[in-house]
Amino acid sequence: MSDELRKETTIRKEGLSIKIRRTERGGYTWVIEADSPRLDPQEVEKIIRHTDAMLRKRFLGEEVEASEIPEPKSPEERIERTIPLESRNSRLFGRLVIYADRIALEPVKPLPVKDAAIGWLLGYLEGRFGKEKISLEHDRTDRFFRRIIVAEKPGDDGLEDLRAKAAWAFIRAITRPSRRRRRRRG
């Protein structure tokens, strides 16, 4: 499908979802949704205002006030590096994102929170780092998660161990047949 024919685009990133739709008259409409338990409501409001301002500037050609442009992210928000979570045959199942003061485990697609392999991984993380340092970024249904955030940064040996355990859990959760598919077969 070419870009000229596309009528709706959805952009998702770290708790922010933007749906942009082209109207029949050639104008644009959009819906901005922010869902992040880590951010306070004032921070979410700032993100939405900034996103709306940038969309108005790009798609409607409006002038954007300097007050609508956000401050740069703090250094702790910058990604230092990422480590892929791959199978033995190099199939990508997620990534380990390393920040200055924390890490995040991100599967390639949202995974069910109640999957046995994910439960095992969460139990391992809570035992190693403490329950208070582990949080999940859920989707809108709260049945799936987009990332696991660990509010501590382990050393290189700990990162390699964590990479192996997270890869194992994500591979099992992604390749496991869903309950719905199993019911249809039986």
Protein Blocks (a to p, Z undefined) as FASTA:
>chain_A
ZZklpmbdcddeehiacdddddfkopacdddddddfkbcfklmmmmmmmmmmmmmmmmno
pacdfklpccdddfklpcfbdcddddfkopafbdcdddfkbccdddfbdcdfklmklmmm
mmmmmmmnopklgccdddfkomacfbdcdfbdcdfklmmmmmmmmmmmmmmmmmpccfkl
mmmmZZ
